Every structure is written in structure tokens, then in C-alpha cells.
């Protein structure tokens, strides 16, 4: 399901590098943080700030 489909539960209102809080996005009601590894050599975190649809 795409984020912009009618059945989506959340809308992405911000994308931040690293593990961060979403205080810069007042409409955010929750966050999702993902750890990513690429080729076993480098890694980083990504935080998505989410608002209810």
C-alpha cells in the first residue's frame, strides 16, 4: 500500500537522519526509526515523523 492511498493509517510529515525526536514537526503523532546497513560496510539510522490520517 502506498502512503497516499485512502487506507493509509499515517502520513509522513518529516524525515530525519539518525535517531531523533519529531519536535520540529508539530503535527507528528508518532515516529518510526529504521536501522539500515549497506553492504556490511556502513550503517545509519533514519527517523520518519508520522501524522495520523
Phi and psi restraints in degrees (range 20) as a CNS / XPLOR table:
assign (resid 1 and name C) (resid 2 and name N)
       (resid 2 and name CA) (resid 2 and name C) 1.0 -81.1 20.0 2
assign (resid 2 and name N) (resid 2 and name CA)
       (resid 2 and name C) (resid 3 and name N) 1.0 151.9 20.0 2
assign (resid 2 and name C) (resid 3 and name N)
       (resid 3 and name CA) (resid 3 and name C) 1.0 -64.1 20.0 2
assign (resid 3 and name N) (resid 3 and name CA)
       (resid 3 and name C) (resid 4 and name N) 1.0 -22.2 20.0 2
assign (resid 3 and name C) (resid 4 and name N)
       (resid 4 and name CA) (resid 4 and name C) 1.0 -99.7 20.0 2
assign (resid 4 and name N) (resid 4 and name CA)
       (resid 4 and name C) (resid 5 and name N) 1.0 10.5 20.0 2
assign (resid 4 and name C) (resid 5 and name N)
       (resid 5 and name CA) (resid 5 and name C) 1.0 -77.8 20.0 2
assign (resid 5 and name N) (resid 5 and name CA)
       (resid 5 and name C) (resid 6 and name N) 1.0 153.1 20.0 2
assign (resid 5 and name C) (resid 6 and name N)
       (resid 6 and name CA) (resid 6 and name C) 1.0 -56.5 20.0 2
assign (resid 6 and name N) (resid 6 and name CA)
       (resid 6 and name C) (resid 7 and name N) 1.0 -29.7 20.0 2
assign (resid 6 and name C) (resid 7 and name N)
       (resid 7 and name CA) (resid 7 and name C) 1.0 -84.6 20.0 2
assign (resid 7 and name N) (resid 7 and name CA)
       (resid 7 and name C) (resid 8 and name N) 1.0 0.4 20.0 2
assign (resid 7 and name C) (resid 8 and name N)
       (resid 8 and name CA) (resid 8 and name C) 1.0 -65.5 20.0 2
assign (resid 8 and name N) (resid 8 and name CA)
       (resid 8 and name C) (resid 9 and name N) 1.0 137.4 20.0 2
assign (resid 8 and name C) (resid 9 and name N)
       (resid 9 and name CA) (resid 9 and name C) 1.0 -85.1 20.0 2
assign (resid 9 and name N) (resid 9 and name CA)
       (resid 9 and name C) (resid 10 and name N) 1.0 -26.6 20.0 2
assign (resid 9 and name C) (resid 10 and name N)
       (resid 10 and name CA) (resid 10 and name C) 1.0 -133.4 20.0 2
assign (resid 10 and name N) (resid 10 and name CA)
       (resid 10 and name C) (resid 11 and name N) 1.0 161.7 20.0 2
assign (resid 10 and name C) (resid 11 and name N)
       (resid 11 and name CA) (resid 11 and name C) 1.0 -124.6 20.0 2
assign (resid 11 and name N) (resid 11 and name CA)
       (resid 11 and name C) (resid 12 and name N) 1.0 133.7 20.0 2
assign (resid 11 and name C) (resid 12 and name N)
       (resid 12 and name CA) (resid 12 and name C) 1.0 -77.4 20.0 2
assign (resid 12 and name N) (resid 12 and name CA)
       (resid 12 and name C) (resid 13 and name N) 1.0 121.2 20.0 2
assign (resid 12 and name C) (resid 13 and name N)
       (resid 13 and name CA) (resid 13 and name C) 1.0 -109.9 20.0 2
assign (resid 13 and name N) (resid 13 and name CA)
       (resid 13 and name C) (resid 14 and name N) 1.0 -7.8 20.0 2
assign (resid 13 and name C) (resid 14 and name N)
       (resid 14 and name CA) (resid 14 and name C) 1.0 -166.1 20.0 2
assign (resid 14 and name N) (resid 14 and name CA)
       (resid 14 and name C) (resid 15 and name N) 1.0 152.5 20.0 2
assign (resid 14 and name C) (resid 15 and name N)
       (resid 15 and name CA) (resid 15 and name C) 1.0 -132.5 20.0 2
assign (resid 15 and name N) (resid 15 and name CA)
       (resid 15 and name C) (resid 16 and name N) 1.0 125.5 20.0 2
assign (resid 15 and name C) (resid 16 and name N)
       (resid 16 and name CA) (resid 16 and name C) 1.0 -126.3 20.0 2
assign (resid 16 and name N) (resid 16 and name CA)
       (resid 16 and name C) (resid 17 and name N) 1.0 142.9 20.0 2
assign (resid 16 and name C) (resid 17 and name N)
       (resid 17 and name CA) (resid 17 and name C) 1.0 -79.7 20.0 2
assign (resid 17 and name N) (resid 17 and name CA)
       (resid 17 and name C) (resid 18 and name N) 1.0 136.5 20.0 2
assign (resid 17 and name C) (resid 18 and name N)
       (resid 18 and name CA) (resid 18 and name C) 1.0 86.0 20.0 2
assign (resid 18 and name N) (resid 18 and name CA)
       (resid 18 and name C) (resid 19 and name N) 1.0 -177.6 20.0 2
assign (resid 18 and name C) (resid 19 and name N)
       (resid 19 and name CA) (resid 19 and name C) 1.0 -92.2 20.0 2
assign (resid 19 and name N) (resid 19 and name CA)
       (resid 19 and name C) (resid 20 and name N) 1.0 110.1 20.0 2
assign (resid 19 and name C) (resid 20 and name N)
       (resid 20 and name CA) (resid 20 and name C) 1.0 -137.9 20.0 2
assign (resid 20 and name N) (resid 20 and name CA)
       (resid 20 and name C) (resid 21 and name N) 1.0 165.0 20.0 2
assign (resid 20 and name C) (resid 21 and name N)
       (resid 21 and name CA) (resid 21 and name C) 1.0 -90.9 20.0 2
assign (resid 21 and name N) (resid 21 and name CA)
       (resid 21 and name C) (resid 22 and name N) 1.0 168.2 20.0 2
assign (resid 21 and name C) (resid 22 and name N)
       (resid 22 and name CA) (resid 22 and name C) 1.0 -106.6 20.0 2
assign (resid 22 and name N) (resid 22 and name CA)
       (resid 22 and name C) (resid 23 and name N) 1.0 29.9 20.0 2
assign (resid 22 and name C) (resid 23 and name N)
       (resid 23 and name CA) (resid 23 and name C) 1.0 -61.8 20.0 2
assign (resid 23 and name N) (resid 23 and name CA)
       (resid 23 and name C) (resid 24 and name N) 1.0 -22.1 20.0 2
assign (resid 23 and name C) (resid 24 and name N)
       (resid 24 and name CA) (resid 24 and name C) 1.0 -74.7 20.0 2
assign (resid 24 and name N) (resid 24 and name CA)
       (resid 24 and name C) (resid 25 and name N) 1.0 -8.7 20.0 2
assign (resid 24 and name C) (resid 25 and name N)
       (resid 25 and name CA) (resid 25 and name C) 1.0 -121.8 20.0 2
assign (resid 25 and name N) (resid 25 and name CA)
       (resid 25 and name C) (resid 26 and name N) 1.0 89.1 20.0 2
assign (resid 25 and name C) (resid 26 and name N)
       (resid 26 and name CA) (resid 26 and name C) 1.0 -58.5 20.0 2
assign (resid 26 and name N) (resid 26 and name CA)
       (resid 26 and name C) (resid 27 and name N) 1.0 -26.3 20.0 2
assign (resid 26 and name C) (resid 27 and name N)
       (resid 27 and name CA) (resid 27 and name C) 1.0 -81.0 20.0 2
assign (resid 27 and name N) (resid 27 and name CA)
       (resid 27 and name C) (resid 28 and name N) 1.0 -8.2 20.0 2
assign (resid 27 and name C) (resid 28 and name N)
       (resid 28 and name CA) (resid 28 and name C) 1.0 -69.5 20.0 2
assign (resid 28 and name N) (resid 28 and name CA)
       (resid 28 and name C) (resid 29 and name N) 1.0 130.9 20.0 2
assign (resid 28 and name C) (resid 29 and name N)
       (resid 29 and name CA) (resid 29 and name C) 1.0 -107.9 20.0 2
assign (resid 29 and name N) (resid 29 and name CA)
       (resid 29 and name C) (resid 30 and name N) 1.0 -14.0 20.0 2
assign (resid 29 and name C) (resid 30 and name N)
       (resid 30 and name CA) (resid 30 and name C) 1.0 -160.2 20.0 2
assign (resid 30 and name N) (resid 30 and name CA)
       (resid 30 and name C) (resid 31 and name N) 1.0 174.4 20.0 2
assign (resid 30 and name C) (resid 31 and name N)
       (resid 31 and name CA) (resid 31 and name C) 1.0 -139.6 20.0 2
assign (resid 31 and name N) (resid 31 and name CA)
       (resid 31 and name C) (resid 32 and name N) 1.0 158.5 20.0 2
assign (resid 31 and name C) (resid 32 and name N)
       (resid 32 and name CA) (resid 32 and name C) 1.0 -131.3 20.0 2
assign (resid 32 and name N) (resid 32 and name CA)
       (resid 32 and name C) (resid 33 and name N) 1.0 124.6 20.0 2
assign (resid 32 and name C) (resid 33 and name N)
       (resid 33 and name CA) (resid 33 and name C) 1.0 -115.7 20.0 2
assign (resid 33 and name N) (resid 33 and name CA)
       (resid 33 and name C) (resid 34 and name N) 1.0 133.7 20.0 2
assign (resid 33 and name C) (resid 34 and name N)
       (resid 34 and name CA) (resid 34 and name C) 1.0 -125.6 20.0 2
assign (resid 34 and name N) (resid 34 and name CA)
       (resid 34 and name C) (resid 35 and name N) 1.0 136.0 20.0 2
assign (resid 34 and name C) (resid 35 and name N)
       (resid 35 and name CA) (resid 35 and name C) 1.0 -95.9 20.0 2
assign (resid 35 and name N) (resid 35 and name CA)
       (resid 35 and name C) (resid 36 and name N) 1.0 130.4 20.0 2
assign (resid 35 and name C) (resid 36 and name N)
       (resid 36 and name CA) (resid 36 and name C) 1.0 -125.1 20.0 2
assign (resid 36 and name N) (resid 36 and name CA)
       (resid 36 and name C) (resid 37 and name N) 1.0 135.7 20.0 2
assign (resid 36 and name C) (resid 37 and name N)
       (resid 37 and name CA) (resid 37 and name C) 1.0 -119.7 20.0 2
assign (resid 37 and name N) (resid 37 and name CA)
       (resid 37 and name C) (resid 38 and name N) 1.0 136.2 20.0 2
assign (resid 37 and name C) (resid 38 and name N)
       (resid 38 and name CA) (resid 38 and name C) 1.0 -120.2 20.0 2
assign (resid 38 and name N) (resid 38 and name CA)
       (resid 38 and name C) (resid 39 and name N) 1.0 113.2 20.0 2
assign (resid 38 and name C) (resid 39 and name N)
       (resid 39 and name CA) (resid 39 and name C) 1.0 63.2 20.0 2
assign (resid 39 and name N) (resid 39 and name CA)
       (resid 39 and name C) (resid 40 and name N) 1.0 16.6 20.0 2
assign (resid 39 and name C) (resid 40 and name N)
       (resid 40 and name CA) (resid 40 and name C) 1.0 72.8 20.0 2
assign (resid 40 and name N) (resid 40 and name CA)
       (resid 40 and name C) (resid 41 and name N) 1.0 -0.8 20.0 2
assign (resid 40 and name C) (resid 41 and name N)
       (resid 41 and name CA) (resid 41 and name C) 1.0 -101.2 20.0 2
assign (resid 41 and name N) (resid 41 and name CA)
       (resid 41 and name C) (resid 42 and name N) 1.0 -39.2 20.0 2
assign (resid 41 and name C) (resid 42 and name N)
       (resid 42 and name CA) (resid 42 and name C) 1.0 -129.4 20.0 2
assign (resid 42 and name N) (resid 42 and name CA)
       (resid 42 and name C) (resid 43 and name N) 1.0 157.8 20.0 2
assign (resid 42 and name C) (resid 43 and name N)
       (resid 43 and name CA) (resid 43 and name C) 1.0 -147.3 20.0 2
assign (resid 43 and name N) (resid 43 and name CA)
       (resid 43 and name C) (resid 44 and name N) 1.0 156.8 20.0 2
assign (resid 43 and name C) (resid 44 and name N)
       (resid 44 and name CA) (resid 44 and name C) 1.0 -159.4 20.0 2
assign (resid 44 and name N) (resid 44 and name CA)
       (resid 44 and name C) (resid 45 and name N) 1.0 169.1 20.0 2
assign (resid 44 and name C) (resid 45 and name N)
       (resid 45 and name CA) (resid 45 and name C) 1.0 -115.1 20.0 2
assign (resid 45 and name N) (resid 45 and name CA)
       (resid 45 and name C) (resid 46 and name N) 1.0 153.9 20.0 2
assign (resid 45 and name C) (resid 46 and name N)
       (resid 46 and name CA) (resid 46 and name C) 1.0 -136.9 20.0 2
assign (resid 46 and name N) (resid 46 and name CA)
       (resid 46 and name C) (resid 47 and name N) 1.0 132.6 20.0 2
assign (resid 46 and name C) (resid 47 and name N)
       (resid 47 and name CA) (resid 47 and name C) 1.0 -115.8 20.0 2
assign (resid 47 and name N) (resid 47 and name CA)
       (resid 47 and name C) (resid 48 and name N) 1.0 128.0 20.0 2
assign (resid 47 and name C) (resid 48 and name N)
       (resid 48 and name CA) (resid 48 and name C) 1.0 -104.2 20.0 2
assign (resid 48 and name N) (resid 48 and name CA)
       (resid 48 and name C) (resid 49 and name N) 1.0 130.0 20.0 2
assign (resid 48 and name C) (resid 49 and name N)
       (resid 49 and name CA) (resid 49 and name C) 1.0 -94.8 20.0 2
assign (resid 49 and name N) (resid 49 and name CA)
       (resid 49 and name C) (resid 50 and name N) 1.0 127.4 20.0 2
assign (resid 49 and name C) (resid 50 and name N)
       (resid 50 and name CA) (resid 50 and name C) 1.0 -118.5 20.0 2
assign (resid 50 and name N) (resid 50 and name CA)
       (resid 50 and name C) (resid 51 and name N) 1.0 143.1 20.0 2
assign (resid 50 and name C) (resid 51 and name N)
       (resid 51 and name CA) (resid 51 and name C) 1.0 -119.9 20.0 2
assign (resid 51 and name N) (resid 51 and name CA)
       (resid 51 and name C) (resid 52 and name N) 1.0 146.6 20.0 2
assign (resid 51 and name C) (resid 52 and name N)
       (resid 52 and name CA) (resid 52 and name C) 1.0 -63.5 20.0 2
assign (resid 52 and name N) (resid 52 and name CA)
       (resid 52 and name C) (resid 53 and name N) 1.0 144.1 20.0 2
